[in-house]
Amino acid sequence: MIRLTTLRLAALCVSAVVSLLVPSLGQAQSAYSCTGLDSQQKTAAIEGSAGIFYRVEPDMRMFNPFSDQTADQMAALSQALSKLGTTLIYVPVPTKSLAMPDQLPQAARDYGFDVNIATTVYLEGIKKLSKRGVLAVDARLSLQAPLTDGPSFFPTDYRMTSAGAAREAKAIADVITKAPGYAELPKGRFDTSPAGKVAINSPMRSVLQRHCLLPLPPAETDAYSSNRVQGSGVARDTSIFGSSGGGTRVAIVGTEIDGDPVANLAGFVAKATGLETSQYAVPGGGGFAAISSYLTSSAFQDSRPAFLIWANPVSENLASFGDQPFAELIAAAGDNCRVPLPVMVNLQTNSVVADLTALDAGQSYTLFVDANGAPAAQAQFDFTASNGLVRTKSVFRNKDQVKTGRFYMPMTGLWPEGAQSVEITLDVPLGNAPRVLACFN
C-alpha cells in the first residue's frame, strides 16, 4: 500500500511539471508570447490567428441593443429628412468579430461568443429598419474579405483600415445607387491614388504590447488620395461644414471606427457613386456627437445633402441617453420650428428666459435655442411651473465636436399643465440676438 501511494505521488508530480511546460489542449499558444491579455482592465483582449486581436468588450458581445422604439425614432428622423430632400442611410458598423470571424480563437467560445447568434441579432436590427422604410447597409459580408487582400480592421486596433473602408464604401454605394433620386443627380468622376503606407497612433496596440514579449504587428495601412478628375463646376470648399453651397451630395457622419481620414471612406464612396462626398467623425463621441453637430449647423440647414450616411458602431446603444438626442435630430432635420417665443436676455449670466404660456399644453413641443454661433458645450434648461416648481434638463456636447451654438430640448417629463417659462443657460457668453423657438413634434 505504501509503495502504491509513492508511485501515485510521483505520477502527480510528473503531471504537474508537464502541465507547466506544455499548454493544455484548450489553451492556444500565443504567436507573440502574450500573457494576461484578457485580465487587463483598460483593453481586455484575446489573440486570434494571423496576429488579429479582438477586444473582449464589445467584440465578444452577441447582443447589441436596438429596440423597436429606437427603430421608430430612426424612421421619424428619416421621414423628417426626406421631406426636405435628404435620404437617410443608416450603417450599423459590425464589430471586428462579425467582420473578421475567421480569425477568432477558441477563447471566443470560452466567452460564450457564437458568430451565428451574433449575426442573427445584427440582421434583426436591419430588418426592423427596413420594415419602417429606413434604408440600411449590411456591410458585414463585404468586410469579410480574404485576409490575403488586407484585413478590414487593424490587427492590433479596433478601427478600420483603408481596405475595410473600401469594402464598406462598396456596400454603401450599392444602397445609394439603388435609392430614389440617385439617377437624376449630376455625377463626376473621382479617382483614388495610392499614397504609401501610413501608421496610426494606436493606444490599444501600446496596451497590448505591454503583455507580449515579441513585437506586435504595426497599426499601419495603405493610404490613398482622392480627387475629382472629371465633372462640371468650379473649385469650391467641399468639407462637410464648408461655406460653398451645393458642394456635398453625400455627407457621412459617425465615429473614429471608420471615420479616420487615413481610411479614406469618403473618397471611396465618391469614386463608387460619382457624387461629391464629405465626412465628419468625432473620436470618442459615440453615436450622436458627429450627427448632432452636423444637423444643427448652418452648413446643413443652408445646403442639405442628397444623402446622409449615419455610420454607427452596432455596439453603440442609441437609447442610452433618453429622448433628447433623437428629438434634437428630428427637429433639426425638419422644418417645424416655427413658433418664436418672447425672451429676456441676461448677458451677465449667459442666459435667456423664454415665456411658454402661449404654448398649448396639449401639444408636444421641442424647444430650439439658437445662440448665434456661441461655442457652447453645455445648455441647461430650467423649466418653471405655475406653482414655482422647477425641473432641470441639460444637453452636453462632446469636448471635441464642432460647437454650433444650437440646442434642442423636448418638453417631456414636465407637468400635465405644462411649464410657464424656461431659463436656458450656456457655459459661454451668448451671441448677438439669441432666439428661442418651439418646434411641433
C-alpha positions in Angstrom: 0.0 0.0 0.0 2.9 2.4 0.9 4.7 1.6 -2.4 1.5 2.2 -4.4 0.9 5.6 -2.8 4.5 6.6 -3.5 4.1 5.7 -7.2 0.9 7.8 -7.3 2.6 10.8 -5.8 5.5 10.5 -8.3 3.0 10.4 -11.2 1.2 13.5 -9.9 4.5 15.4 -9.6 5.4 14.5 -13.2 2.0 15.6 -14.4 2.3 18.9 -12.6 5.7 19.6 -14.2 4.4 18.7 -17.7 1.3 21.0 -17.2 3.7 23.9 -16.5 5.8 23.3 -19.6 3.1 22.2 -22.2 -0.1 24.2 -22.9 -3.4 22.4 -22.3 -5.4 21.3 -25.3 -8.0 24.1 -24.8 -5.3 26.9 -24.5 -3.7 28.1 -27.7 -0.1 29.3 -27.6 0.5 32.9 -28.3 2.4 33.7 -31.5 3.8 36.8 -29.8 4.4 35.3 -26.3 1.4 37.3 -24.8 0.0 36.6 -21.4 -2.8 38.1 -19.4 -4.4 39.9 -22.3 -7.9 39.3 -21.1 -7.2 40.3 -17.5 -6.2 43.9 -18.1 -8.7 46.5 -17.2 -8.3 49.1 -19.9 -8.4 46.9 -23.0 -9.1 43.3 -22.2 -8.4 41.3 -25.4 -7.9 37.9 -26.8 -5.5 36.8 -29.5 -6.8 35.2 -32.7 -4.9 33.8 -35.6 -2.7 35.7 -38.0 -1.9 38.3 -35.4 -5.5 39.5 -35.1 -6.5 40.7 -31.7 -10.1 41.2 -30.5 -11.5 43.3 -27.6 -13.4 41.3 -25.1 -15.9 44.2 -25.0 -17.6 44.7 -27.3 -16.3 42.1 -29.8 -17.3 39.1 -27.6 -20.8 40.6 -27.2 -23.5 38.8 -29.1 -26.5 41.0 -28.2 -26.3 44.7 -29.2 -29.4 46.5 -28.2 -31.6 48.1 -30.9 -35.1 48.4 -29.6 -38.3 49.0 -31.5 -38.5 52.5 -30.0 -35.1 53.3 -31.4 -36.2 51.9 -34.8 -39.3 54.2 -34.6 -37.2 57.2 -33.8 -34.9 56.4 -36.7 -37.9 56.2 -39.0 -39.1 59.6 -37.8 -35.7 61.1 -38.5 -35.7 59.5 -42.0 -39.1 61.0 -42.7 -38.1 64.5 -41.5 -35.0 64.5 -43.7 -36.9 63.1 -46.7 -39.5 65.9 -46.6 -36.7 68.4 -47.4 -34.9 66.3 -49.9 -32.3 64.2 -48.0 -32.3 60.4 -47.9 -31.0 58.9 -44.7 -28.9 55.7 -45.0 -28.0 54.0 -41.7 -24.9 51.9 -41.4 -24.7 49.7 -38.3 -20.9 49.1 -38.4 -20.2 45.5 -37.5 -17.9 44.6 -34.6 -14.5 43.3 -35.5 -15.7 39.8 -34.6 -18.5 40.0 -37.1 -16.3 41.5 -39.8 -13.4 39.1 -39.3 -14.9 35.9 -37.8 -12.4 33.5 -39.5 -9.6 34.6 -37.2 -11.5 34.2 -34.0 -9.7 32.0 -31.4 -11.1 29.1 -29.4 -11.1 31.5 -26.5 -14.0 33.3 -28.1 -16.2 30.3 -27.3 -15.0 30.4 -23.8 -16.6 33.8 -23.5 -19.8 32.4 -24.9 -19.5 34.1 -28.3 -21.3 32.4 -31.2 -20.9 34.2 -34.5 -24.2 32.7 -35.9 -26.2 34.1 -33.0 -24.4 37.5 -33.2 -25.1 37.6 -36.9 -28.8 36.9 -36.4 -29.1 39.7 -33.9 -27.2 42.1 -36.2 -29.5 41.3 -39.1 -32.6 41.6 -36.9 -31.8 45.3 -36.4 -31.5 45.9 -40.1 -34.9 44.2 -40.6 -36.5 46.5 -38.1 -35.3 49.5 -40.1 -36.3 48.0 -43.4 -39.9 47.4 -42.1 -40.1 51.0 -41.3 -38.9 52.2 -44.6 -35.4 53.2 -43.5 -32.5 52.4 -45.8 -29.8 50.4 -44.0 -26.5 48.9 -45.1 -25.3 45.4 -44.2 -21.6 45.9 -44.6 -20.8 42.6 -42.8 -20.3 40.4 -45.8 -18.3 43.0 -47.7 -15.9 43.3 -44.7 -15.5 39.5 -44.6 -12.9 39.5 -47.4 -9.9 37.1 -47.5 -7.1 38.2 -45.2 -4.7 38.0 -48.2 -6.5 41.0 -49.6 -5.8 43.0 -46.5 -7.6 43.0 -43.1 -10.7 45.1 -42.8 -9.6 46.1 -39.3 -6.2 46.8 -38.0 -4.9 43.6 -36.4 -3.9 45.3 -33.2 -6.6 48.1 -33.2 -10.4 48.4 -33.2 -10.5 50.8 -36.2 -11.0 50.1 -39.8 -8.1 50.0 -42.4 -8.4 51.6 -45.8 -9.1 48.1 -47.2 -12.0 47.8 -44.8 -13.2 51.3 -45.7 -13.1 50.5 -49.4 -15.3 47.4 -48.7 -17.7 49.4 -46.6 -17.9 52.1 -49.3 -18.9 49.5 -51.8 -21.8 48.3 -49.6 -22.9 51.9 -49.0 -22.6 52.7 -52.8 -24.8 49.7 -53.6 -27.6 51.2 -51.5 -27.1 54.8 -52.7 -27.2 53.8 -56.4 -30.5 52.0 -55.9 -32.1 54.8 -53.9 -34.8 57.0 -55.5 -33.3 60.2 -56.9 -29.8 59.0 -57.4 -30.1 58.7 -61.2 -31.1 62.3 -61.6 -28.1 63.7 -59.7 -25.2 65.2 -61.7 -22.2 62.9 -61.5 -18.4 63.4 -61.6 -15.5 61.0 -61.9 -13.3 60.5 -58.9 -10.1 58.7 -58.6 -8.1 57.3 -55.6 -4.3 57.1 -55.9 -2.0 55.1 -53.6 0.0 57.3 -51.2 2.1 54.8 -49.4 1.9 53.2 -46.0 0.7 55.2 -43.0 0.9 54.2 -39.4 -1.7 55.4 -37.0 -1.3 56.2 -33.3 -2.8 53.2 -31.6 -3.2 53.3 -27.8 -4.8 49.8 -28.0 -1.7 48.3 -29.6 0.5 50.0 -27.0 -1.5 48.5 -24.2 -1.4 45.0 -25.8 2.3 45.2 -26.4 3.0 45.5 -22.6 1.7 42.0 -22.3 3.7 40.5 -25.2 7.4 39.7 -25.4 7.6 39.8 -29.2 6.8 42.9 -31.3 3.1 43.1 -32.4 2.1 43.9 -36.0 2.2 47.6 -36.5 -1.1 49.5 -36.9 -0.5 50.6 -40.5 -2.5 50.7 -43.6 -2.3 51.8 -47.3 -3.1 55.4 -47.7 -4.9 57.0 -50.6 -5.5 60.4 -52.0 -8.9 61.1 -53.7 -9.5 63.7 -56.3 -12.2 64.8 -58.7 -10.8 64.2 -62.2 -13.9 65.0 -64.3 -17.2 66.9 -63.9 -18.7 70.3 -64.2 -18.3 73.1 -61.7 -15.5 75.2 -60.3 -13.3 74.5 -57.4 -15.1 75.0 -54.0 -15.0 74.2 -50.3 -16.4 70.7 -50.2 -15.8 70.0 -46.5 -18.9 68.9 -44.6 -19.0 72.3 -42.8 -17.9 74.2 -46.0 -19.2 77.5 -47.0 -19.9 76.7 -50.6 -23.5 75.7 -51.2 -24.3 72.6 -53.1 -20.9 71.0 -52.9 -21.7 68.0 -50.8 -24.1 65.5 -52.3 -23.2 62.7 -49.8 -22.5 63.5 -46.1 -21.1 60.8 -43.8 -21.2 61.3 -40.1 -20.0 58.8 -37.5 -17.2 57.7 -35.2 -13.5 57.0 -35.4 -14.2 53.3 -36.2 -14.4 54.1 -39.9 -14.0 57.9 -39.8 -10.3 58.4 -39.6 -9.2 60.3 -42.8 -6.5 57.7 -43.3 -9.2 55.1 -44.0 -10.5 57.3 -46.9 -14.1 56.2 -46.6 -15.4 59.4 -48.2 -13.0 59.1 -51.1 -14.1 55.5 -51.8 -17.8 56.4 -51.6 -17.2 59.3 -54.0 -15.4 57.1 -56.5 -18.1 54.4 -56.3 -21.1 56.8 -56.7 -19.7 59.7 -58.7 -21.0 62.1 -56.0 -19.1 64.7 -54.0 -18.7 63.2 -50.6 -17.6 64.6 -47.2 -17.2 63.0 -43.9 -17.1 64.1 -40.2 -16.3 61.9 -37.2 -15.8 62.6 -33.6 -13.3 60.2 -31.9 -14.8 59.1 -28.6 -18.0 60.9 -29.4 -20.3 57.9 -29.5 -23.2 57.7 -31.9 -24.6 61.2 -31.6 -21.7 63.7 -31.5 -21.0 64.0 -35.2 -24.5 63.9 -36.4 -25.8 66.4 -33.8 -23.0 68.9 -34.8 -23.8 68.5 -38.5 -27.6 68.6 -38.3 -27.6 71.7 -36.0 -25.0 73.5 -38.2 -25.8 76.3 -40.7 -23.9 74.3 -43.3 -26.6 71.6 -43.2 -29.5 74.0 -42.9 -28.3 76.1 -45.8 -27.3 73.3 -48.1 -28.7 69.9 -47.4 -27.0 66.8 -48.9 -28.9 64.4 -51.2 -27.8 61.5 -48.9 -26.9 61.5 -45.2 -24.9 58.4 -44.2 -25.0 57.7 -40.5 -22.3 55.2 -39.7 -22.6 54.0 -36.1 -21.0 51.0 -34.4 -23.6 48.3 -33.8 -22.4 48.1 -30.3 -23.4 51.7 -29.6 -26.7 51.7 -27.8 -28.6 54.8 -29.1 -31.2 54.5 -26.4 -28.7 55.2 -23.6 -29.3 58.9 -23.4 -33.0 59.3 -23.1 -35.2 61.1 -25.7 -33.3 64.3 -26.1 -30.7 63.2 -28.8 -33.3 61.8 -31.3 -35.7 64.7 -30.5 -32.9 67.1 -31.4 -32.0 65.4 -34.6 -35.6 65.1 -35.8 -36.4 68.8 -35.0 -33.2 69.9 -36.7 -33.8 67.8 -39.7 -37.3 69.1 -40.3 -39.0 72.5 -40.7 -41.3 72.6 -37.7 -39.6 75.2 -35.5 -42.0 78.0 -36.4 -43.2 79.4 -33.1 -40.9 82.3 -31.9 -41.1 82.8 -28.1 -40.8 86.1 -26.2 -37.4 86.2 -24.5 -35.4 88.2 -22.0 -31.6 88.1 -22.3 -29.3 88.2 -19.3 -25.7 88.7 -20.6 -24.2 88.6 -17.1 -25.4 85.0 -16.5 -25.2 83.8 -20.2 -28.9 83.0 -20.0 -32.1 83.7 -21.8 -35.6 83.3 -20.3 -38.5 82.4 -22.6 -42.2 82.7 -21.9 -44.0 79.5 -22.6 -47.6 80.5 -21.6 -48.7 80.8 -25.2 -48.0 77.2 -25.9 -50.8 74.6 -26.0 -50.3 72.3 -23.0 -52.0 69.5 -25.0 -49.4 69.7 -27.8 -45.9 68.1 -27.9 -43.1 70.5 -28.5 -39.3 70.6 -28.7 -37.6 73.8 -27.8 -34.9 75.2 -30.0 -32.4 77.8 -28.7 -30.1 79.5 -31.2 -27.2 81.3 -29.5 -26.0 82.6 -32.9 -22.7 80.8 -33.0 -21.7 80.8 -29.4 -19.4 77.8 -29.0 -21.3 76.3 -26.1 -20.6 72.8 -24.9 -23.5 72.8 -22.4 -27.0 74.2 -22.2 -29.1 73.9 -19.0 -32.9 74.2 -19.3 -34.7 75.2 -16.1 -38.4 74.8 -16.5 -40.7 76.6 -14.1 -44.3 75.6 -13.4 -47.2 77.9 -12.4 -46.7 76.9 -8.7 -43.0 77.8 -8.8 -41.6 74.2 -9.0 -38.5 73.9 -11.2 -37.3 70.9 -13.3 -33.9 71.0 -14.9 -32.8 69.2 -18.1 -29.4 69.6 -19.7 -27.5 69.0 -23.0 -23.8 68.2 -23.0 -21.6 68.3 -26.1 -18.5 66.2 -26.6 -15.4 68.3 -26.0 -14.1 67.5 -29.5 -17.2 68.0 -31.6 -17.9 71.2 -33.5 -20.0 73.6 -31.4 -22.8 75.2 -33.3 -24.5 77.2 -30.6 -27.8 75.5 -31.3 -29.6 73.2 -28.9 -32.9 71.3 -28.9 -34.7 70.1 -25.8 -38.0 68.1 -25.8 -40.6 69.3 -23.4 -41.2 65.9 -21.9 -41.2 64.8 -18.3 -42.7 68.1 -17.1 -46.2 68.8 -15.6 -49.6 68.0 -17.1 -50.4 71.7 -17.4 -47.0 72.4 -19.0 -44.4 75.0 -17.9 -44.8 78.7 -17.5 -41.3 79.6 -18.5 -37.8 78.3 -19.2 -34.4 79.7 -18.4 -31.7 78.5 -20.7 -28.1 79.0 -19.5 -25.0 78.3 -21.6 -21.4 77.8 -20.4 -20.1 80.6 -22.7 -21.4 84.1 -23.5 -24.4 84.3 -25.7 -24.1 85.6 -29.3 -26.0 88.5 -30.7 -29.8 88.4 -30.5 -30.3 84.8 -29.3 -33.7 83.3 -30.0 -35.9 80.5 -28.7 -38.5 78.8 -30.9 -41.0 76.0 -30.3 -40.9 73.1 -32.7 -44.0 71.0 -33.3 -43.4 67.3 -32.9 
